[in-house]
Amino acid sequence: METVPGCTHDNKMQPSNPSFIHWFRDSAPYINAFRGRTFVIHFSSDAIDGKSHPHLVHDLALLNSLGIRLVLVYGARSRIERFFRERGIDSRYHEGLRITDPRSLECVKQAVGSLRLEIEALFSMGLANSPMAGADIQISSGNYVVAQPLGVRDGVDYRYTGEFRRVDTAAISAQLDSGNIVLLPPLGYSPTGEIFNLRAEQVACSVGQAVKAEKLIYLTEAAGLLDPQGKLIRELTVTEVEQQLAQRDDIPPAVGALLACAVSACRGRVHRTHLLDSRVDGALLQELFTRDGAGTLVAMERFEGIRPATIEDVGGILELIAPLERNGVLVHRSREWLEMEIEQFCVVERDGAIIACAALHPFAGESIAEVAGLAVHPDYRGEQRGGRLLEFIEQRARQRGIGRLFVLTTHTPHWFLERGYRPAEIGDLPVARQMMYNYQRNSKVFVKPL
């Protein structure tokens, strides 16, 4: 990779850090897109009690400094269990929910209150030479969540275990408008003055829908959703999540519960829901400011898709094909030519970036067309994107009544052979294309009947 020279105080030219520069430039679109948006982020007491909590707080403070409106919802189950053990109280559960009697409620309030104080203290750090030096972050916490008793289910009285009823969105919005971080405990308050123990995951889900959050992020003690082979699944639609939950019995209950929340949130107009491993340092930043993220993303529709190109895509296509043109893999195409021919291109867009493109050039009066300009960004090769894009182009050709496709290539003949294209001669090309053939490039010709 080419380095960019930097200047030190002694005026000697020193190489800079190209990987950092590349990352920072690539993160700029996300920084601009997220400014002024609302994120609801859930984390458990384990994230605060664990070794990584200073990094998490620093990262959250960074998001706040970038103009992101933060609503933080913290869970307290592990801390509550610790308080129970210290006081000799037995935990009682039914269907995965704690039965909260008056004595248990006192422990819950103490555990939740101690966590709130610790979190507020962590956000007050401002030591020199630390990531939060000079930070002036205000935390707002209050009786924003209204709850009601869960009542009696299956003959079991849950007592002070409650369920979400509504949230004071106006009060939360006022705090966010002032640049404050809103901190919500796993507690709710009734109009009669009672306090109820709530599931923090459900509070985050319901609040995310109520405040129309751009993102709902669950920081968990798991790596997200893994496939049966143990590989992280990075992206799922709501429909795919529902299929996974219905068909698989190897999904851990905690992950399954969060996936159910993700489905509910996305159907409730939350744009995207993320499951991240809180034990991984920097997972939150990697998920938000890199194209591939670090966890499992759930959305109503895939954030990567193939579509016809528009005039707004010209810049992205030029940036994608420029290195291949310099290396002689592709023929040079000017911006003016691309603008005139843009309707013949299709692109793969991933989170706003063009990562692959290809064109279909038909020939008037003939049932044959050329596939040209097929390019995939180096970071996304080897994952069948080029093949899927080619299939999309071929389907587009069939819809136009085209019977054959041809391609001219100097570097990837075997790739096209593997996809049903067969060697042909220059004389098999349309006459207009024969006249444009560049004998100096000496491209190989391949044809495929549709």
C-alpha positions, 0 to 999 in steps of 0.5 A, spaced: 500 500 500 502 506 498 504 511 504 502 518 505 508 522 507 507 526 514 511 531 517 514 531 524 517 537 528 524 537 525 521 537 518 523 530 516 519 526 512 516 520 515 511 515 513 504 516 516 499 510 518 496 508 512 491 503 515 489 508 520 488 514 514 484 508 510 479 507 516 478 514 518 476 516 511 472 510 510 468 511 517 467 519 515 460 517 511 458 513 518 460 519 522 455 524 518 450 519 517 449 518 525 450 525 527 443 527 530 440 520 530 438 516 536 441 509 538 438 505 544 444 501 547 443 495 552 448 492 556 448 488 562 451 488 569 457 484 567 459 489 562 460 494 568 463 489 573 468 486 567 475 488 565 472 491 559 468 496 562 472 502 562 473 501 554 466 501 553 464 507 557 470 511 553 466 508 546 460 510 549 463 517 550 466 518 543 459 516 540 456 522 544 461 527 542 460 525 535 453 528 536 449 521 537 443 521 541 444 515 546 439 512 550 442 507 555 439 501 558 442 497 563 441 490 566 442 488 573 441 480 573 448 478 575 448 484 580 441 482 583 444 475 584 450 477 587 446 481 592 441 475 593 447 470 595 450 475 600 443 476 603 441 468 603 435 469 599 433 464 594 431 466 587 425 464 584 423 464 577 417 461 572 418 461 565 425 465 565 422 471 569 424 472 576 418 472 581 419 479 585 416 479 592 417 485 597 424 482 600 426 481 593 424 487 590 429 491 596 435 487 593 433 489 586 432 496 588 439 496 591 443 492 586 440 497 580 441 503 584 448 501 586 449 500 578 446 507 576 451 510 581 457 506 578 455 508 571 454 515 572 461 515 576 464 512 570 462 517 565 464 523 570 472 521 569 476 526 565 483 525 567 488 528 563 491 523 558 485 519 558 480 517 552 475 522 556 480 528 558 476 534 557 469 530 556 463 534 559 458 528 559 451 529 563 447 523 565 439 524 566 436 518 569 429 518 572 422 515 572 421 515 564 418 508 564 411 507 566 410 499 568 404 495 570 404 488 574 405 482 570 400 479 574 398 472 575 400 467 569 399 460 569 397 460 577 403 464 578 403 471 582 409 475 579 408 480 585 413 486 583 415 483 576 412 488 571 411 489 564 413 495 560 407 500 559 409 506 556 415 511 556 415 519 557 418 520 550 417 528 550 422 528 557 427 523 554 427 527 547 428 534 551 434 531 555 437 528 548 436 535 545 440 538 550 446 533 549 445 529 555 445 521 555 439 518 558 440 512 562 434 507 564 434 502 569 430 495 569 425 498 573 418 501 571 414 506 575 406 505 576 401 511 576 400 509 583 407 509 586 409 502 585 416 500 583 416 494 578 422 489 576 422 489 568 426 485 563 432 490 561 432 487 554 424 488 553 425 495 556 430 497 551 426 494 545 420 498 547 423 504 548 427 503 541 420 503 538 417 509 542 423 514 540 424 511 533 431 509 534 435 509 528 439 503 532 437 498 537 444 495 540 444 489 544 451 488 548 451 481 550 456 476 553 455 472 546 458 473 539 451 474 536 448 468 532 452 463 530 450 458 524 450 450 526 458 450 524 459 455 529 461 461 524 458 468 526 452 470 521 453 477 520 446 479 517 439 477 517 432 479 515 426 479 520 424 473 516 430 469 516 430 470 524 424 467 524 426 462 520 432 460 524 428 461 531 423 456 528 427 451 525 433 450 530 434 448 537 441 449 538 440 457 539 442 459 546 436 461 550 439 468 551 441 469 544 434 467 542 430 472 546 434 477 544 433 475 536 425 475 538 426 482 541 430 484 534 424 482 530 419 486 534 423 492 534 424 492 527 417 491 525 416 497 530 420 501 525 427 501 529 431 501 522 436 496 525 438 492 531 445 489 532 447 483 537 454 484 539 459 481 544 461 486 549 467 482 551 470 484 545 474 490 546 472 495 540 466 491 538 461 497 538 466 502 534 467 496 529 460 495 528 458 502 527 464 505 523 466 499 518 462 496 513 462 489 515 461 490 523 463 485 528 456 482 530 449 480 527 445 485 524 437 484 523 433 489 519 427 488 515 431 488 508 438 486 507 443 492 507 446 489 501 443 488 495 443 488 487 440 494 483 440 498 477 445 503 477 443 511 477 447 517 475 448 518 483 452 511 482 457 514 477 462 516 482 462 510 486 463 506 480 469 510 477 472 509 484 471 501 484 474 500 477 479 505 477 485 500 480 483 495 475 483 500 469 490 502 471 492 494 471 489 493 464 484 488 467 478 493 464 478 498 459 478 505 461 471 509 461 471 516 462 466 519 467 462 522 461 461 515 458 459 512 464 454 518 465 451 517 458 451 509 459 449 509 466 442 505 465 446 499 462 450 498 469 447 494 475 451 495 482 452 491 488 450 496 494 453 495 501 451 500 506 451 506 501 457 504 498 458 501 491 462 494 492 461 491 485 458 493 478 457 490 471 454 492 465 449 489 460 450 492 453 445 490 448 446 491 440 440 493 436 436 488 432 440 483 434 439 478 440 446 478 443 449 483 448 455 484 452 457 483 459 462 488 461 465 492 466 464 487 471 468 489 478 468 487 485 472 491 490 478 487 493 475 487 500 469 483 498 472 478 493 471 470 494 464 471 497 460 469 490 458 477 489 461 477 482 457 470 481 450 473 484 451 480 480 452 476 473 446 472 475 442 478 475 445 481 469 443 474 465 436 475 468 435 482 466 438 479 459 432 474 459 427 479 461 429 483 454 429 477 450 436 476 449 438 469 447 446 470 448 451 473 452 458 474 450 464 477 454 471 479 452 476 478 458 484 478 459 484 476 466 479 471 468 477 466 462 476 460 467 472 464 472 467 465 466 468 458 463 466 455 470 459 459 469 457 456 463 461 461 458 464 457 452 470 460 448 468 463 441 471 467 435 472 474 434 467 473 428 462 470 433 461 477 435 456 482 432 459 486 426 459 493 430 463 489 436 468 486 431 469 493 428 471 496 435 475 490 437 482 492 440 487 487 437 492 490 442 489 487 448 488 481 444 482 479 449 479 472 449 472 471 447 466 467 451 459 466 449 453 463 453 446 461 450 441 463 455 
